[in-house]
Amino acid sequence: MRCRDNWQTVVSFYVYYRVAAERAVLARRQIDRLQDRVAESTGRRGRLMTKVGEPTLWMEIYEDIPDAPPFEHALQAAVRELRVDELLVAGTERHVECFECA
């Protein structure tokens, strides 16, 4: 899930994945818990969105992160601890994209 090691600017994280439809209610609770934990440890709370017309395609957005490596570590730890990958469509994974201001 690593974006880059040598951050020199403020970045935003975009994390997208497909949730198994039969686990969507549990997934929503777990993602709420994940975002609570990340906010507690980093001070940054994300937003959760779903793609229009594809309710199982979810995206977490964490914007304006000034110190990306500790943030990314906290996010990864919460994903592991809450076993979020078990809620995804079989054979899929979470994808992380990081963007900086142009």
PyMOL CGO cylinders between C-alpha atoms (Angstrom):
from pymol import cmd
from pymol.cgo import CYLINDER

trace = [
    CYLINDER, 0.00, 0.00, 0.00, 3.04, 2.27, 0.10, 0.3, 1, 1, 1, 1, 1, 1,
    CYLINDER, 3.04, 2.27, 0.10, 2.89, 5.42, -2.00, 0.3, 1, 1, 1, 1, 1, 1,
    CYLINDER, 2.89, 5.42, -2.00, 6.39, 6.84, -1.58, 0.3, 1, 1, 1, 1, 1, 1,
    CYLINDER, 6.39, 6.84, -1.58, 9.01, 7.06, 1.15, 0.3, 1, 1, 1, 1, 1, 1,
    CYLINDER, 9.01, 7.06, 1.15, 10.47, 10.54, 0.67, 0.3, 1, 1, 1, 1, 1, 1,
    CYLINDER, 10.47, 10.54, 0.67, 7.52, 12.94, 1.01, 0.3, 1, 1, 1, 1, 1, 1,
    CYLINDER, 7.52, 12.94, 1.01, 8.28, 16.61, 0.54, 0.3, 1, 1, 1, 1, 1, 1,
    CYLINDER, 8.28, 16.61, 0.54, 4.78, 18.01, 0.15, 0.3, 1, 1, 1, 1, 1, 1,
    CYLINDER, 4.78, 18.01, 0.15, 1.31, 17.70, 1.60, 0.3, 1, 1, 1, 1, 1, 1,
    CYLINDER, 1.31, 17.70, 1.60, -0.50, 14.80, -0.03, 0.3, 1, 1, 1, 1, 1, 1,
    CYLINDER, -0.50, 14.80, -0.03, -3.98, 13.31, -0.24, 0.3, 1, 1, 1, 1, 1, 1,
    CYLINDER, -3.98, 13.31, -0.24, -4.70, 9.58, -0.08, 0.3, 1, 1, 1, 1, 1, 1,
    CYLINDER, -4.70, 9.58, -0.08, -7.41, 7.98, -2.22, 0.3, 1, 1, 1, 1, 1, 1,
    CYLINDER, -7.41, 7.98, -2.22, -8.14, 4.36, -1.32, 0.3, 1, 1, 1, 1, 1, 1,
    CYLINDER, -8.14, 4.36, -1.32, -10.59, 2.40, -3.45, 0.3, 1, 1, 1, 1, 1, 1,
    CYLINDER, -10.59, 2.40, -3.45, -11.87, -1.17, -3.30, 0.3, 1, 1, 1, 1, 1, 1,
    CYLINDER, -11.87, -1.17, -3.30, -14.87, -3.42, -3.89, 0.3, 1, 1, 1, 1, 1, 1,
    CYLINDER, -14.87, -3.42, -3.89, -16.83, -4.57, -0.88, 0.3, 1, 1, 1, 1, 1, 1,
    CYLINDER, -16.83, -4.57, -0.88, -18.58, -7.94, -0.99, 0.3, 1, 1, 1, 1, 1, 1,
    CYLINDER, -18.58, -7.94, -0.99, -22.29, -7.07, -1.23, 0.3, 1, 1, 1, 1, 1, 1,
    CYLINDER, -22.29, -7.07, -1.23, -23.24, -9.57, 1.47, 0.3, 1, 1, 1, 1, 1, 1,
    CYLINDER, -23.24, -9.57, 1.47, -20.76, -7.92, 3.86, 0.3, 1, 1, 1, 1, 1, 1,
    CYLINDER, -20.76, -7.92, 3.86, -21.63, -4.30, 3.12, 0.3, 1, 1, 1, 1, 1, 1,
    CYLINDER, -21.63, -4.30, 3.12, -23.29, -3.58, 6.49, 0.3, 1, 1, 1, 1, 1, 1,
    CYLINDER, -23.29, -3.58, 6.49, -20.35, -5.02, 8.43, 0.3, 1, 1, 1, 1, 1, 1,
    CYLINDER, -20.35, -5.02, 8.43, -17.91, -3.29, 6.08, 0.3, 1, 1, 1, 1, 1, 1,
    CYLINDER, -17.91, -3.29, 6.08, -19.53, 0.08, 6.78, 0.3, 1, 1, 1, 1, 1, 1,
    CYLINDER, -19.53, 0.08, 6.78, -19.13, -0.44, 10.53, 0.3, 1, 1, 1, 1, 1, 1,
    CYLINDER, -19.13, -0.44, 10.53, -15.52, -1.54, 10.14, 0.3, 1, 1, 1, 1, 1, 1,
    CYLINDER, -15.52, -1.54, 10.14, -14.61, 1.39, 7.89, 0.3, 1, 1, 1, 1, 1, 1,
    CYLINDER, -14.61, 1.39, 7.89, -16.21, 3.77, 10.40, 0.3, 1, 1, 1, 1, 1, 1,
    CYLINDER, -16.21, 3.77, 10.40, -14.06, 2.16, 13.10, 0.3, 1, 1, 1, 1, 1, 1,
    CYLINDER, -14.06, 2.16, 13.10, -10.99, 2.35, 10.85, 0.3, 1, 1, 1, 1, 1, 1,
    CYLINDER, -10.99, 2.35, 10.85, -11.52, 6.04, 10.22, 0.3, 1, 1, 1, 1, 1, 1,
    CYLINDER, -11.52, 6.04, 10.22, -12.03, 6.64, 13.95, 0.3, 1, 1, 1, 1, 1, 1,
    CYLINDER, -12.03, 6.64, 13.95, -8.74, 4.91, 14.75, 0.3, 1, 1, 1, 1, 1, 1,
    CYLINDER, -8.74, 4.91, 14.75, -6.84, 6.76, 12.05, 0.3, 1, 1, 1, 1, 1, 1,
    CYLINDER, -6.84, 6.76, 12.05, -8.30, 10.06, 13.28, 0.3, 1, 1, 1, 1, 1, 1,
    CYLINDER, -8.30, 10.06, 13.28, -7.33, 9.25, 16.88, 0.3, 1, 1, 1, 1, 1, 1,
    CYLINDER, -7.33, 9.25, 16.88, -3.73, 8.47, 15.96, 0.3, 1, 1, 1, 1, 1, 1,
    CYLINDER, -3.73, 8.47, 15.96, -3.15, 11.08, 13.22, 0.3, 1, 1, 1, 1, 1, 1,
    CYLINDER, -3.15, 11.08, 13.22, -5.69, 13.83, 13.74, 0.3, 1, 1, 1, 1, 1, 1,
    CYLINDER, -5.69, 13.83, 13.74, -7.00, 13.32, 10.20, 0.3, 1, 1, 1, 1, 1, 1,
    CYLINDER, -7.00, 13.32, 10.20, -10.44, 11.84, 9.54, 0.3, 1, 1, 1, 1, 1, 1,
    CYLINDER, -10.44, 11.84, 9.54, -11.30, 10.52, 6.12, 0.3, 1, 1, 1, 1, 1, 1,
    CYLINDER, -11.30, 10.52, 6.12, -14.48, 10.53, 4.09, 0.3, 1, 1, 1, 1, 1, 1,
    CYLINDER, -14.48, 10.53, 4.09, -16.16, 7.44, 2.65, 0.3, 1, 1, 1, 1, 1, 1,
    CYLINDER, -16.16, 7.44, 2.65, -17.81, 7.57, -0.74, 0.3, 1, 1, 1, 1, 1, 1,
    CYLINDER, -17.81, 7.57, -0.74, -19.41, 5.07, -3.13, 0.3, 1, 1, 1, 1, 1, 1,
    CYLINDER, -19.41, 5.07, -3.13, -19.34, 5.19, -6.88, 0.3, 1, 1, 1, 1, 1, 1,
    CYLINDER, -19.34, 5.19, -6.88, -22.55, 6.33, -8.53, 0.3, 1, 1, 1, 1, 1, 1,
    CYLINDER, -22.55, 6.33, -8.53, -24.28, 3.27, -9.96, 0.3, 1, 1, 1, 1, 1, 1,
    CYLINDER, -24.28, 3.27, -9.96, -21.82, 0.87, -8.29, 0.3, 1, 1, 1, 1, 1, 1,
    CYLINDER, -21.82, 0.87, -8.29, -22.66, 0.74, -4.58, 0.3, 1, 1, 1, 1, 1, 1,
    CYLINDER, -22.66, 0.74, -4.58, -19.99, -1.87, -3.82, 0.3, 1, 1, 1, 1, 1, 1,
    CYLINDER, -19.99, -1.87, -3.82, -17.15, 0.30, -5.15, 0.3, 1, 1, 1, 1, 1, 1,
    CYLINDER, -17.15, 0.30, -5.15, -15.99, 2.37, -2.18, 0.3, 1, 1, 1, 1, 1, 1,
    CYLINDER, -15.99, 2.37, -2.18, -13.42, 5.11, -1.79, 0.3, 1, 1, 1, 1, 1, 1,
    CYLINDER, -13.42, 5.11, -1.79, -11.84, 6.53, 1.34, 0.3, 1, 1, 1, 1, 1, 1,
    CYLINDER, -11.84, 6.53, 1.34, -10.39, 10.00, 0.97, 0.3, 1, 1, 1, 1, 1, 1,
    CYLINDER, -10.39, 10.00, 0.97, -7.84, 11.49, 3.37, 0.3, 1, 1, 1, 1, 1, 1,
    CYLINDER, -7.84, 11.49, 3.37, -6.86, 14.99, 2.30, 0.3, 1, 1, 1, 1, 1, 1,
    CYLINDER, -6.86, 14.99, 2.30, -4.04, 17.39, 3.13, 0.3, 1, 1, 1, 1, 1, 1,
    CYLINDER, -4.04, 17.39, 3.13, -1.80, 14.96, 5.01, 0.3, 1, 1, 1, 1, 1, 1,
    CYLINDER, -1.80, 14.96, 5.01, 1.39, 16.84, 5.98, 0.3, 1, 1, 1, 1, 1, 1,
    CYLINDER, 1.39, 16.84, 5.98, 3.40, 13.85, 7.24, 0.3, 1, 1, 1, 1, 1, 1,
    CYLINDER, 3.40, 13.85, 7.24, 2.52, 10.93, 5.00, 0.3, 1, 1, 1, 1, 1, 1,
    CYLINDER, 2.52, 10.93, 5.00, 4.72, 8.07, 6.29, 0.3, 1, 1, 1, 1, 1, 1,
    CYLINDER, 4.72, 8.07, 6.29, 3.25, 7.99, 9.85, 0.3, 1, 1, 1, 1, 1, 1,
    CYLINDER, 3.25, 7.99, 9.85, -0.24, 8.48, 8.41, 0.3, 1, 1, 1, 1, 1, 1,
    CYLINDER, -0.24, 8.48, 8.41, 0.23, 5.61, 5.98, 0.3, 1, 1, 1, 1, 1, 1,
    CYLINDER, 0.23, 5.61, 5.98, 1.55, 3.40, 8.78, 0.3, 1, 1, 1, 1, 1, 1,
    CYLINDER, 1.55, 3.40, 8.78, -1.50, 4.20, 10.95, 0.3, 1, 1, 1, 1, 1, 1,
    CYLINDER, -1.50, 4.20, 10.95, -3.83, 3.46, 8.05, 0.3, 1, 1, 1, 1, 1, 1,
    CYLINDER, -3.83, 3.46, 8.05, -2.15, 0.12, 7.30, 0.3, 1, 1, 1, 1, 1, 1,
    CYLINDER, -2.15, 0.12, 7.30, -2.21, -0.87, 10.98, 0.3, 1, 1, 1, 1, 1, 1,
    CYLINDER, -2.21, -0.87, 10.98, -5.94, -0.15, 11.25, 0.3, 1, 1, 1, 1, 1, 1,
    CYLINDER, -5.94, -0.15, 11.25, -6.67, -2.14, 8.07, 0.3, 1, 1, 1, 1, 1, 1,
    CYLINDER, -6.67, -2.14, 8.07, -4.78, -5.14, 9.47, 0.3, 1, 1, 1, 1, 1, 1,
    CYLINDER, -4.78, -5.14, 9.47, -6.23, -4.88, 12.95, 0.3, 1, 1, 1, 1, 1, 1,
    CYLINDER, -6.23, -4.88, 12.95, -9.82, -4.60, 11.72, 0.3, 1, 1, 1, 1, 1, 1,
    CYLINDER, -9.82, -4.60, 11.72, -9.29, -7.26, 9.05, 0.3, 1, 1, 1, 1, 1, 1,
    CYLINDER, -9.29, -7.26, 9.05, -10.81, -5.03, 6.40, 0.3, 1, 1, 1, 1, 1, 1,
    CYLINDER, -10.81, -5.03, 6.40, -9.43, -7.14, 3.54, 0.3, 1, 1, 1, 1, 1, 1,
    CYLINDER, -9.43, -7.14, 3.54, -11.77, -9.96, 4.58, 0.3, 1, 1, 1, 1, 1, 1,
    CYLINDER, -11.77, -9.96, 4.58, -14.74, -7.76, 3.67, 0.3, 1, 1, 1, 1, 1, 1,
    CYLINDER, -14.74, -7.76, 3.67, -13.70, -7.25, 0.06, 0.3, 1, 1, 1, 1, 1, 1,
    CYLINDER, -13.70, -7.25, 0.06, -14.82, -9.13, -3.01, 0.3, 1, 1, 1, 1, 1, 1,
    CYLINDER, -14.82, -9.13, -3.01, -12.76, -12.34, -3.20, 0.3, 1, 1, 1, 1, 1, 1,
    CYLINDER, -12.76, -12.34, -3.20, -9.56, -11.90, -5.17, 0.3, 1, 1, 1, 1, 1, 1,
    CYLINDER, -9.56, -11.90, -5.17, -9.55, -8.10, -4.89, 0.3, 1, 1, 1, 1, 1, 1,
    CYLINDER, -9.55, -8.10, -4.89, -7.59, -5.68, -2.72, 0.3, 1, 1, 1, 1, 1, 1,
    CYLINDER, -7.59, -5.68, -2.72, -7.52, -2.10, -1.55, 0.3, 1, 1, 1, 1, 1, 1,
    CYLINDER, -7.52, -2.10, -1.55, -5.76, 0.28, -3.96, 0.3, 1, 1, 1, 1, 1, 1,
    CYLINDER, -5.76, 0.28, -3.96, -4.02, 3.38, -2.64, 0.3, 1, 1, 1, 1, 1, 1,
    CYLINDER, -4.02, 3.38, -2.64, -3.25, 6.40, -4.78, 0.3, 1, 1, 1, 1, 1, 1,
    CYLINDER, -3.25, 6.40, -4.78, -1.51, 9.48, -3.42, 0.3, 1, 1, 1, 1, 1, 1,
    CYLINDER, -1.51, 9.48, -3.42, -1.74, 12.91, -4.99, 0.3, 1, 1, 1, 1, 1, 1,
    CYLINDER, -1.74, 12.91, -4.99, 0.01, 16.20, -4.32, 0.3, 1, 1, 1, 1, 1, 1,
    CYLINDER, 0.01, 16.20, -4.32, -0.91, 19.68, -5.50, 0.3, 1, 1, 1, 1, 1, 1,
    CYLINDER, -0.91, 19.68, -5.50, 0.35, 20.47, -8.97, 0.3, 1, 1, 1, 1, 1, 1,
]
cmd.load_cgo(trace, "trace")
